[in-house]
Amino acid sequence: MMKIILVIIYLILTISGLILMKKGGNSGTLAIENGNASFVINLISFAGLFCYLFSFLLFTKIVIMFDLSYIMPICTGIVQVISLIASKIVFKENISIYGIIGASLVIAGIIVMNLKR
């Protein structure tokens, strides 16, 4: 059960990170002047960066806990489908028929991968 909870937290952090970084609209500015380095980013983008970084660190733990050939396609597929839905809800982006077909194929693939489990 703990494995599944970690995957859910990973998914939430990944999607949150992507949404916040896009919402913040700032990938950050790196400057080096007089031997000093500075990195400037707005608060929303920073929150997204933090979520995404933490999700990556969590995913390294998840990869160890599951078979890579099992967890990678499932997590990637779920992130793709949720990103598509979130882009429509949060950013009012258009979803084409091809996007819907693609998401449906991803969902079907996840179901097929789990038939024997």
C-alpha positions in Angstrom: 0.0 0.0 0.0 2.9 2.4 0.8 4.2 1.9 -2.7 0.9 3.0 -4.3 0.8 6.1 -1.9 4.3 7.1 -3.0 3.3 6.8 -6.7 0.2 8.9 -6.1 2.3 11.6 -4.3 4.8 11.4 -7.2 2.0 12.0 -9.7 0.5 14.9 -7.8 3.9 16.6 -7.4 4.8 16.1 -11.1 1.5 17.5 -12.4 1.5 20.3 -9.8 5.1 21.1 -10.8 4.2 21.3 -14.5 1.1 23.4 -14.0 2.8 25.8 -11.6 5.9 26.3 -13.9 3.6 27.0 -16.8 1.4 29.3 -14.7 4.4 31.1 -13.4 5.6 31.7 -17.0 9.2 32.1 -15.9 11.9 29.5 -16.3 14.3 31.6 -14.4 17.2 33.8 -15.2 20.7 32.7 -14.5 23.4 35.5 -14.4 27.0 35.5 -13.7 28.5 38.9 -12.9 31.9 39.7 -11.4 32.3 36.1 -10.4 28.9 35.9 -8.6 26.1 33.7 -9.8 22.5 34.6 -9.3 19.3 32.8 -10.2 16.0 34.8 -10.3 12.6 33.1 -10.6 9.1 34.2 -9.6 7.4 32.5 -6.6 4.8 30.5 -8.7 7.6 29.1 -11.0 9.7 28.4 -7.9 6.9 26.4 -6.3 6.6 24.4 -9.6 10.3 23.8 -9.8 10.3 22.6 -6.1 7.4 20.2 -6.8 9.0 18.9 -9.9 12.4 18.5 -8.3 10.9 16.7 -5.3 8.8 14.5 -7.7 12.1 13.5 -9.5 13.7 12.6 -6.2 10.7 10.6 -5.2 10.6 8.8 -8.6 14.2 7.6 -8.0 12.9 5.8 -4.9 9.9 4.5 -6.8 12.1 3.1 -9.6 13.9 1.0 -7.0 10.7 -0.3 -5.5 9.1 -1.5 -8.8 10.1 -3.2 -12.0 11.3 -0.5 -14.3 9.5 -2.0 -17.3 6.3 -1.8 -15.3 6.4 1.5 -13.5 7.9 3.7 -16.1 5.3 3.3 -18.8 2.5 3.5 -16.2 3.7 6.7 -14.5 4.6 8.3 -17.8 1.2 7.4 -19.3 -0.7 8.7 -16.3 1.2 11.9 -16.3 0.5 12.4 -20.1 -3.2 11.8 -19.7 -3.6 14.0 -16.5 -1.5 16.7 -18.2 -3.8 16.7 -21.1 -6.8 17.1 -18.8 -5.2 19.7 -16.6 -4.2 21.8 -19.7 -7.8 21.9 -20.7 -9.1 22.7 -17.2 -6.4 25.1 -16.0 -5.2 26.8 -19.2 -8.3 26.3 -21.4 -6.2 24.7 -24.1 -7.9 22.9 -27.0 -7.8 19.2 -27.1 -7.9 17.8 -30.6 -9.5 14.5 -31.6 -6.0 13.1 -32.0 -5.2 14.1 -28.4 -8.3 12.2 -27.2 -7.5 9.2 -29.3 -3.9 9.2 -28.0 -5.0 9.5 -24.4 -7.5 6.6 -25.0 -4.7 4.5 -26.4 -2.5 5.3 -23.4 -5.2 4.3 -21.0 -5.9 1.1 -22.9 -2.1 0.4 -22.8 -2.0 0.8 -19.0 -5.0 -1.5 -18.7 -3.4 -4.2 -20.9 -0.2 -3.9 -19.0 -2.1 -4.7 -15.8 -4.3 -7.5 -16.9 -2.1 -10.2 -15.4 -1.2 -8.4 -12.2 
